[in-house]
Amino acid sequence: MSELREFSLPLRVYIEDTDAGGIVYYVNYLKYIERARTEFMRSLGMDRAAIFNGDLMFVVSDLSVNYHRPALLDDQLQATAALTAVGGASLKLKQCVRRGADLLVDASVSLACVNPQSLAPRRIPKAMLDTLRAAHNPPRE
C-alpha cells in the first residue's frame, strides 16, 4: 500500500481558540482542518474562484472526529489533509492536527460536489477530477 501524500499547514493557538483554562475549544479543531483542506485545494490550483464559481461547490457530507490530546494556548500545530478516495462527485480525506509528533485529533471527512443553486450532487469537472486523482495517486519516485 502506498503512503498518502499529506499536505500540512502550520498553525498557532491563540487565546480566542481556547476556553478559560487555556485549552483549545473542541470545535476549533474543525476550523483548523477546514483551513488545511482549503489550503490543500489551493496548492492544487483550486482556489476559491475555482471551487465557488457559480457552477459547483463542495460541502461536507460526513465527518468523524477523534480527540486524543488537547492543544494549549500558544502551541505550534500542524493541520494536515490527505486524499483517501476520489469519486466522480465526491472526495474523502484523512485529516489530523498534531503538535510535533503528538497526534491531537484525527478526522475522516467526506465532501460532496454539488450544484450551488439546487444543492443536488453533480459530477466534478474532468480537469479538476484529473488533478485530484493525480494528487491521490502521485507518481512513485
Rosetta constraint file for C-alpha pairs under 8 A:
AtomPair CA 4 CA 82 HARMONIC 6.25 0.50
AtomPair CA 4 CA 83 HARMONIC 7.26 0.50
AtomPair CA 4 CA 84 HARMONIC 7.35 0.50
AtomPair CA 4 CA 136 HARMONIC 7.39 0.50
AtomPair CA 5 CA 82 HARMONIC 5.86 0.50
AtomPair CA 5 CA 83 HARMONIC 7.50 0.50
AtomPair CA 5 CA 135 HARMONIC 7.19 0.50
AtomPair CA 5 CA 136 HARMONIC 7.01 0.50
AtomPair CA 5 CA 138 HARMONIC 7.34 0.50
AtomPair CA 6 CA 80 HARMONIC 6.38 0.50
AtomPair CA 6 CA 81 HARMONIC 5.67 0.50
AtomPair CA 6 CA 82 HARMONIC 4.59 0.50
AtomPair CA 6 CA 83 HARMONIC 7.85 0.50
AtomPair CA 7 CA 36 HARMONIC 7.52 0.50
AtomPair CA 7 CA 40 HARMONIC 5.94 0.50
AtomPair CA 7 CA 80 HARMONIC 5.36 0.50
AtomPair CA 7 CA 81 HARMONIC 5.19 0.50
AtomPair CA 7 CA 82 HARMONIC 6.23 0.50
AtomPair CA 8 CA 36 HARMONIC 6.82 0.50
AtomPair CA 8 CA 40 HARMONIC 7.93 0.50
AtomPair CA 8 CA 78 HARMONIC 6.05 0.50
AtomPair CA 8 CA 79 HARMONIC 5.68 0.50
AtomPair CA 8 CA 80 HARMONIC 4.37 0.50
AtomPair CA 8 CA 81 HARMONIC 6.67 0.50
AtomPair CA 9 CA 35 HARMONIC 7.96 0.50
AtomPair CA 9 CA 36 HARMONIC 5.64 0.50
AtomPair CA 9 CA 39 HARMONIC 7.58 0.50
AtomPair CA 9 CA 78 HARMONIC 5.40 0.50
AtomPair CA 9 CA 79 HARMONIC 5.17 0.50
AtomPair CA 9 CA 80 HARMONIC 6.19 0.50
AtomPair CA 10 CA 76 HARMONIC 7.18 0.50
AtomPair CA 10 CA 77 HARMONIC 5.79 0.50
AtomPair CA 10 CA 78 HARMONIC 4.58 0.50
AtomPair CA 10 CA 79 HARMONIC 6.51 0.50
AtomPair CA 11 CA 32 HARMONIC 7.87 0.50
AtomPair CA 11 CA 76 HARMONIC 5.84 0.50
AtomPair CA 11 CA 77 HARMONIC 4.98 0.50
AtomPair CA 11 CA 78 HARMONIC 5.89 0.50
AtomPair CA 11 CA 79 HARMONIC 7.17 0.50
AtomPair CA 12 CA 74 HARMONIC 6.04 0.50
AtomPair CA 12 CA 75 HARMONIC 5.73 0.50
AtomPair CA 12 CA 76 HARMONIC 4.60 0.50
AtomPair CA 12 CA 77 HARMONIC 5.92 0.50
AtomPair CA 13 CA 17 HARMONIC 6.25 0.50
AtomPair CA 13 CA 18 HARMONIC 7.80 0.50
AtomPair CA 13 CA 24 HARMONIC 7.50 0.50
AtomPair CA 13 CA 71 HARMONIC 7.65 0.50
AtomPair CA 13 CA 72 HARMONIC 6.79 0.50
AtomPair CA 13 CA 73 HARMONIC 5.24 0.50
AtomPair CA 13 CA 74 HARMONIC 4.78 0.50
AtomPair CA 13 CA 75 HARMONIC 5.34 0.50
AtomPair CA 13 CA 76 HARMONIC 6.61 0.50
AtomPair CA 13 CA 77 HARMONIC 7.53 0.50
AtomPair CA 14 CA 18 HARMONIC 7.17 0.50
AtomPair CA 14 CA 73 HARMONIC 5.90 0.50
AtomPair CA 14 CA 74 HARMONIC 5.91 0.50
AtomPair CA 15 CA 22 HARMONIC 7.19 0.50
AtomPair CA 15 CA 73 HARMONIC 6.10 0.50
AtomPair CA 15 CA 74 HARMONIC 7.77 0.50
AtomPair CA 17 CA 23 HARMONIC 8.00 0.50
AtomPair CA 17 CA 24 HARMONIC 5.45 0.50
AtomPair CA 17 CA 25 HARMONIC 6.26 0.50
AtomPair CA 17 CA 28 HARMONIC 6.36 0.50
AtomPair CA 17 CA 73 HARMONIC 7.79 0.50
AtomPair CA 18 CA 22 HARMONIC 5.12 0.50
AtomPair CA 18 CA 23 HARMONIC 4.96 0.50
AtomPair CA 18 CA 24 HARMONIC 4.11 0.50
AtomPair CA 18 CA 25 HARMONIC 5.19 0.50
AtomPair CA 18 CA 72 HARMONIC 7.42 0.50
AtomPair CA 18 CA 73 HARMONIC 6.64 0.50
AtomPair CA 19 CA 23 HARMONIC 5.61 0.50
AtomPair CA 19 CA 24 HARMONIC 6.30 0.50
AtomPair CA 19 CA 25 HARMONIC 5.74 0.50
AtomPair CA 22 CA 72 HARMONIC 5.72 0.50
AtomPair CA 22 CA 73 HARMONIC 5.23 0.50
AtomPair CA 23 CA 70 HARMONIC 6.42 0.50
AtomPair CA 23 CA 71 HARMONIC 5.96 0.50
AtomPair CA 23 CA 72 HARMONIC 4.67 0.50
AtomPair CA 23 CA 73 HARMONIC 6.35 0.50
AtomPair CA 24 CA 28 HARMONIC 6.81 0.50
AtomPair CA 24 CA 29 HARMONIC 7.84 0.50
AtomPair CA 24 CA 70 HARMONIC 6.64 0.50
AtomPair CA 24 CA 71 HARMONIC 5.50 0.50
AtomPair CA 24 CA 72 HARMONIC 5.85 0.50
AtomPair CA 24 CA 73 HARMONIC 7.11 0.50
AtomPair CA 25 CA 29 HARMONIC 7.69 0.50
AtomPair CA 26 CA 30 HARMONIC 7.83 0.50
AtomPair CA 27 CA 31 HARMONIC 7.07 0.50
AtomPair CA 28 CA 32 HARMONIC 6.35 0.50
AtomPair CA 29 CA 33 HARMONIC 6.29 0.50
AtomPair CA 29 CA 97 HARMONIC 7.45 0.50
AtomPair CA 29 CA 105 HARMONIC 7.52 0.50
AtomPair CA 30 CA 34 HARMONIC 6.04 0.50
AtomPair CA 31 CA 35 HARMONIC 6.19 0.50
AtomPair CA 32 CA 36 HARMONIC 6.37 0.50
AtomPair CA 32 CA 79 HARMONIC 6.18 0.50
AtomPair CA 32 CA 97 HARMONIC 7.62 0.50
AtomPair CA 33 CA 37 HARMONIC 6.07 0.50
AtomPair CA 33 CA 79 HARMONIC 5.82 0.50
AtomPair CA 33 CA 80 HARMONIC 6.85 0.50
AtomPair CA 33 CA 81 HARMONIC 7.37 0.50
AtomPair CA 33 CA 95 HARMONIC 6.48 0.50
AtomPair CA 33 CA 96 HARMONIC 7.13 0.50
AtomPair CA 33 CA 97 HARMONIC 7.31 0.50
AtomPair CA 34 CA 38 HARMONIC 6.11 0.50
AtomPair CA 35 CA 39 HARMONIC 6.14 0.50
AtomPair CA 36 CA 40 HARMONIC 5.94 0.50
AtomPair CA 36 CA 79 HARMONIC 5.70 0.50
AtomPair CA 36 CA 80 HARMONIC 5.77 0.50
AtomPair CA 36 CA 81 HARMONIC 6.10 0.50
AtomPair CA 37 CA 41 HARMONIC 6.24 0.50
AtomPair CA 37 CA 80 HARMONIC 7.62 0.50
AtomPair CA 37 CA 81 HARMONIC 5.78 0.50
AtomPair CA 38 CA 42 HARMONIC 6.21 0.50
AtomPair CA 38 CA 47 HARMONIC 7.82 0.50
AtomPair CA 39 CA 43 HARMONIC 6.04 0.50
AtomPair CA 40 CA 44 HARMONIC 6.61 0.50
AtomPair CA 40 CA 81 HARMONIC 6.74 0.50
AtomPair CA 41 CA 45 HARMONIC 6.66 0.50
AtomPair CA 41 CA 46 HARMONIC 5.17 0.50
AtomPair CA 41 CA 47 HARMONIC 6.58 0.50
AtomPair CA 42 CA 46 HARMONIC 4.71 0.50
AtomPair CA 42 CA 47 HARMONIC 4.54 0.50
AtomPair CA 42 CA 48 HARMONIC 7.74 0.50
AtomPair CA 44 CA 131 HARMONIC 7.10 0.50
AtomPair CA 44 CA 132 HARMONIC 7.82 0.50
AtomPair CA 44 CA 135 HARMONIC 7.90 0.50
AtomPair CA 46 CA 50 HARMONIC 5.25 0.50
AtomPair CA 46 CA 51 HARMONIC 6.26 0.50
AtomPair CA 46 CA 128 HARMONIC 7.95 0.50
AtomPair CA 47 CA 51 HARMONIC 6.38 0.50
AtomPair CA 48 CA 52 HARMONIC 5.69 0.50
AtomPair CA 48 CA 53 HARMONIC 7.82 0.50
AtomPair CA 49 CA 53 HARMONIC 5.42 0.50
AtomPair CA 51 CA 56 HARMONIC 6.45 0.50
AtomPair CA 51 CA 57 HARMONIC 5.56 0.50
AtomPair CA 51 CA 58 HARMONIC 7.35 0.50
AtomPair CA 52 CA 56 HARMONIC 6.08 0.50
AtomPair CA 52 CA 57 HARMONIC 5.29 0.50
AtomPair CA 53 CA 57 HARMONIC 7.66 0.50
AtomPair CA 54 CA 116 HARMONIC 6.58 0.50
AtomPair CA 55 CA 115 HARMONIC 6.07 0.50
AtomPair CA 55 CA 116 HARMONIC 6.59 0.50
AtomPair CA 56 CA 113 HARMONIC 6.56 0.50
AtomPair CA 56 CA 114 HARMONIC 5.57 0.50
AtomPair CA 56 CA 115 HARMONIC 4.81 0.50
AtomPair CA 56 CA 116 HARMONIC 5.63 0.50
AtomPair CA 56 CA 122 HARMONIC 7.68 0.50
AtomPair CA 57 CA 113 HARMONIC 5.70 0.50
AtomPair CA 57 CA 114 HARMONIC 5.53 0.50
AtomPair CA 57 CA 115 HARMONIC 6.50 0.50
AtomPair CA 57 CA 116 HARMONIC 5.99 0.50
AtomPair CA 58 CA 111 HARMONIC 5.94 0.50
AtomPair CA 58 CA 112 HARMONIC 5.43 0.50
AtomPair CA 58 CA 113 HARMONIC 4.55 0.50
AtomPair CA 58 CA 114 HARMONIC 6.15 0.50
AtomPair CA 59 CA 111 HARMONIC 5.35 0.50
AtomPair CA 59 CA 112 HARMONIC 5.39 0.50
AtomPair CA 59 CA 113 HARMONIC 6.62 0.50
AtomPair CA 59 CA 114 HARMONIC 7.28 0.50
AtomPair CA 60 CA 109 HARMONIC 7.00 0.50
AtomPair CA 60 CA 110 HARMONIC 5.84 0.50
AtomPair CA 60 CA 111 HARMONIC 4.50 0.50
AtomPair CA 60 CA 112 HARMONIC 6.38 0.50
AtomPair CA 61 CA 109 HARMONIC 7.80 0.50
AtomPair CA 61 CA 110 HARMONIC 5.50 0.50
AtomPair CA 61 CA 111 HARMONIC 5.37 0.50
AtomPair CA 61 CA 112 HARMONIC 6.00 0.50
AtomPair CA 62 CA 108 HARMONIC 7.96 0.50
AtomPair CA 62 CA 109 HARMONIC 5.87 0.50
AtomPair CA 62 CA 110 HARMONIC 4.97 0.50
AtomPair CA 62 CA 111 HARMONIC 7.13 0.50
AtomPair CA 63 CA 107 HARMONIC 6.99 0.50
AtomPair CA 63 CA 108 HARMONIC 5.76 0.50
AtomPair CA 63 CA 109 HARMONIC 4.69 0.50
AtomPair CA 63 CA 110 HARMONIC 6.40 0.50
AtomPair CA 64 CA 107 HARMONIC 5.43 0.50
AtomPair CA 64 CA 108 HARMONIC 5.20 0.50
AtomPair CA 64 CA 109 HARMONIC 6.66 0.50
AtomPair CA 65 CA 105 HARMONIC 7.05 0.50
AtomPair CA 65 CA 106 HARMONIC 5.92 0.50
AtomPair CA 65 CA 107 HARMONIC 4.33 0.50
AtomPair CA 65 CA 108 HARMONIC 6.65 0.50
AtomPair CA 66 CA 105 HARMONIC 5.64 0.50
AtomPair CA 66 CA 106 HARMONIC 5.38 0.50
AtomPair CA 66 CA 107 HARMONIC 6.22 0.50
AtomPair CA 67 CA 104 HARMONIC 6.21 0.50
AtomPair CA 67 CA 105 HARMONIC 4.68 0.50
AtomPair CA 67 CA 106 HARMONIC 6.85 0.50
AtomPair CA 68 CA 103 HARMONIC 6.82 0.50
AtomPair CA 68 CA 104 HARMONIC 4.95 0.50
AtomPair CA 68 CA 105 HARMONIC 5.68 0.50
AtomPair CA 69 CA 103 HARMONIC 7.17 0.50
AtomPair CA 69 CA 104 HARMONIC 4.56 0.50
AtomPair CA 69 CA 105 HARMONIC 7.13 0.50
AtomPair CA 70 CA 104 HARMONIC 6.19 0.50
AtomPair CA 71 CA 75 HARMONIC 6.57 0.50
AtomPair CA 71 CA 99 HARMONIC 7.55 0.50
AtomPair CA 71 CA 104 HARMONIC 7.01 0.50
AtomPair CA 75 CA 99 HARMONIC 7.27 0.50
AtomPair CA 76 CA 99 HARMONIC 6.36 0.50
AtomPair CA 76 CA 100 HARMONIC 8.00 0.50
AtomPair CA 77 CA 97 HARMONIC 6.69 0.50
AtomPair CA 77 CA 98 HARMONIC 5.56 0.50
AtomPair CA 77 CA 99 HARMONIC 4.71 0.50
AtomPair CA 77 CA 100 HARMONIC 7.06 0.50
AtomPair CA 78 CA 96 HARMONIC 7.92 0.50
AtomPair CA 78 CA 97 HARMONIC 5.58 0.50
AtomPair CA 78 CA 98 HARMONIC 5.20 0.50
AtomPair CA 78 CA 99 HARMONIC 6.44 0.50
AtomPair CA 78 CA 100 HARMONIC 7.67 0.50
AtomPair CA 79 CA 95 HARMONIC 7.22 0.50
AtomPair CA 79 CA 96 HARMONIC 5.66 0.50
AtomPair CA 79 CA 97 HARMONIC 4.40 0.50
AtomPair CA 79 CA 98 HARMONIC 6.53 0.50
AtomPair CA 80 CA 95 HARMONIC 5.24 0.50
AtomPair CA 80 CA 96 HARMONIC 5.18 0.50
AtomPair CA 80 CA 97 HARMONIC 6.39 0.50
AtomPair CA 81 CA 93 HARMONIC 6.39 0.50
AtomPair CA 81 CA 94 HARMONIC 5.94 0.50
AtomPair CA 81 CA 95 HARMONIC 4.59 0.50
AtomPair CA 81 CA 96 HARMONIC 6.95 0.50
AtomPair CA 82 CA 93 HARMONIC 5.35 0.50
AtomPair CA 82 CA 94 HARMONIC 5.34 0.50
AtomPair CA 82 CA 95 HARMONIC 6.44 0.50
AtomPair CA 82 CA 136 HARMONIC 7.72 0.50
AtomPair CA 83 CA 91 HARMONIC 7.20 0.50
AtomPair CA 83 CA 92 HARMONIC 5.89 0.50
AtomPair CA 83 CA 93 HARMONIC 4.38 0.50
AtomPair CA 83 CA 94 HARMONIC 6.43 0.50
AtomPair CA 83 CA 135 HARMONIC 7.43 0.50
AtomPair CA 83 CA 136 HARMONIC 5.42 0.50
AtomPair CA 84 CA 91 HARMONIC 7.78 0.50
AtomPair CA 84 CA 92 HARMONIC 5.44 0.50
AtomPair CA 84 CA 93 HARMONIC 5.14 0.50
AtomPair CA 84 CA 94 HARMONIC 6.42 0.50
AtomPair CA 84 CA 136 HARMONIC 6.74 0.50
AtomPair CA 85 CA 91 HARMONIC 5.72 0.50
AtomPair CA 85 CA 92 HARMONIC 4.97 0.50
AtomPair CA 85 CA 93 HARMONIC 6.99 0.50
AtomPair CA 85 CA 136 HARMONIC 7.11 0.50
AtomPair CA 86 CA 90 HARMONIC 6.18 0.50
AtomPair CA 86 CA 91 HARMONIC 4.71 0.50
AtomPair CA 86 CA 92 HARMONIC 6.55 0.50
AtomPair CA 86 CA 129 HARMONIC 7.85 0.50
AtomPair CA 86 CA 132 HARMONIC 6.96 0.50
AtomPair CA 86 CA 133 HARMONIC 6.29 0.50
AtomPair CA 86 CA 136 HARMONIC 7.28 0.50
AtomPair CA 87 CA 91 HARMONIC 6.04 0.50
AtomPair CA 88 CA 123 HARMONIC 5.44 0.50
AtomPair CA 88 CA 124 HARMONIC 5.93 0.50
AtomPair CA 88 CA 129 HARMONIC 7.40 0.50
AtomPair CA 89 CA 112 HARMONIC 6.04 0.50
AtomPair CA 89 CA 113 HARMONIC 5.22 0.50
AtomPair CA 89 CA 114 HARMONIC 7.85 0.50
AtomPair CA 89 CA 121 HARMONIC 6.82 0.50
AtomPair CA 89 CA 122 HARMONIC 5.83 0.50
AtomPair CA 89 CA 123 HARMONIC 4.39 0.50
AtomPair CA 89 CA 124 HARMONIC 5.23 0.50
AtomPair CA 90 CA 110 HARMONIC 7.13 0.50
AtomPair CA 90 CA 111 HARMONIC 5.50 0.50
AtomPair CA 90 CA 112 HARMONIC 4.48 0.50
AtomPair CA 90 CA 113 HARMONIC 5.77 0.50
AtomPair CA 90 CA 124 HARMONIC 7.67 0.50
AtomPair CA 91 CA 110 HARMONIC 5.71 0.50
AtomPair CA 91 CA 111 HARMONIC 5.10 0.50
AtomPair CA 91 CA 112 HARMONIC 6.60 0.50
AtomPair CA 92 CA 108 HARMONIC 7.20 0.50
AtomPair CA 92 CA 109 HARMONIC 5.65 0.50
AtomPair CA 92 CA 110 HARMONIC 4.42 0.50
AtomPair CA 92 CA 111 HARMONIC 6.28 0.50
AtomPair CA 93 CA 108 HARMONIC 5.86 0.50
AtomPair CA 93 CA 109 HARMONIC 5.20 0.50
AtomPair CA 93 CA 110 HARMONIC 6.45 0.50
AtomPair CA 94 CA 106 HARMONIC 7.38 0.50
AtomPair CA 94 CA 107 HARMONIC 5.91 0.50
AtomPair CA 94 CA 108 HARMONIC 4.87 0.50
AtomPair CA 94 CA 109 HARMONIC 6.47 0.50
AtomPair CA 95 CA 106 HARMONIC 5.70 0.50
AtomPair CA 95 CA 107 HARMONIC 5.04 0.50
AtomPair CA 95 CA 108 HARMONIC 6.28 0.50
AtomPair CA 95 CA 109 HARMONIC 7.36 0.50
AtomPair CA 96 CA 103 HARMONIC 7.23 0.50
AtomPair CA 96 CA 104 HARMONIC 7.49 0.50
AtomPair CA 96 CA 105 HARMONIC 5.44 0.50
AtomPair CA 96 CA 106 HARMONIC 4.27 0.50
AtomPair CA 96 CA 107 HARMONIC 6.12 0.50
AtomPair CA 97 CA 103 HARMONIC 6.38 0.50
AtomPair CA 97 CA 104 HARMONIC 5.59 0.50
AtomPair CA 97 CA 105 HARMONIC 5.08 0.50
AtomPair CA 97 CA 106 HARMONIC 6.50 0.50
AtomPair CA 98 CA 102 HARMONIC 5.48 0.50
AtomPair CA 98 CA 103 HARMONIC 4.61 0.50
AtomPair CA 98 CA 104 HARMONIC 5.29 0.50
AtomPair CA 98 CA 105 HARMONIC 7.02 0.50
AtomPair CA 99 CA 103 HARMONIC 6.67 0.50
AtomPair CA 99 CA 104 HARMONIC 6.95 0.50
AtomPair CA 112 CA 121 HARMONIC 6.81 0.50
AtomPair CA 113 CA 121 HARMONIC 5.79 0.50
AtomPair CA 113 CA 122 HARMONIC 5.74 0.50
AtomPair CA 113 CA 123 HARMONIC 6.64 0.50
AtomPair CA 113 CA 124 HARMONIC 6.32 0.50
AtomPair CA 114 CA 118 HARMONIC 7.90 0.50
AtomPair CA 114 CA 119 HARMONIC 5.20 0.50
AtomPair CA 114 CA 120 HARMONIC 5.29 0.50
AtomPair CA 114 CA 121 HARMONIC 4.23 0.50
AtomPair CA 114 CA 122 HARMONIC 5.02 0.50
AtomPair CA 114 CA 123 HARMONIC 7.79 0.50
AtomPair CA 115 CA 119 HARMONIC 4.91 0.50
AtomPair CA 115 CA 120 HARMONIC 5.51 0.50
AtomPair CA 115 CA 121 HARMONIC 6.34 0.50
AtomPair CA 115 CA 122 HARMONIC 6.12 0.50
AtomPair CA 116 CA 120 HARMONIC 7.90 0.50
AtomPair CA 124 CA 128 HARMONIC 6.59 0.50
AtomPair CA 124 CA 129 HARMONIC 5.84 0.50
AtomPair CA 125 CA 129 HARMONIC 5.99 0.50
AtomPair CA 126 CA 130 HARMONIC 5.99 0.50
AtomPair CA 127 CA 131 HARMONIC 6.35 0.50
AtomPair CA 128 CA 132 HARMONIC 6.21 0.50
AtomPair CA 129 CA 133 HARMONIC 6.03 0.50
AtomPair CA 130 CA 134 HARMONIC 6.12 0.50
AtomPair CA 131 CA 135 HARMONIC 6.29 0.50
AtomPair CA 132 CA 136 HARMONIC 6.12 0.50
AtomPair CA 133 CA 137 HARMONIC 6.02 0.50
AtomPair CA 134 CA 138 HARMONIC 5.41 0.50
AtomPair CA 134 CA 139 HARMONIC 7.84 0.50
